[in-house]
Amino acid sequence: MSLETTNPINGKKIQVALQDLGLMNWFDANKACAALGRDWRLPTMVELEVMYKELHLKGKGNFRLGGHDFYWSSTEWQYDPEAWLVDFANGYSAKLPQDDNNQVRAVRDL
């Protein structure tokens, strides 16, 4: 079984990994996704927001909650060494330093 959702901007389907890769900084998160092979990567901010709304809020995907509820996106902040995240406890977005440890869930285009 795999998880799928659609990017609302370009209409392309993405496959969402069935499990989190754990807590890690943004740099290690990018490496961990790429190490899965076959085009796995961090989701864009838009894709992460869709994952929250279309998967997590519908009880799909077994996203971890309880202390470290932020999930990294691939979207970097343009002014500081920070990147955007989505808090899966409430759906709010935030930007945090890239050396913070947060949850990681990989995606790939279908």
Secondary structure, DSSP 8 states (H G I E B T S, - for coil): --EEEE-TTT--EEEE-SS--EEE-HHHHHHHHHHT-TT-B---HHHHHHHHHHTGGGT-S----SS--EEEEEEE-SSSSEEEEEETTT--EEEEETTS-EEE--EEE-
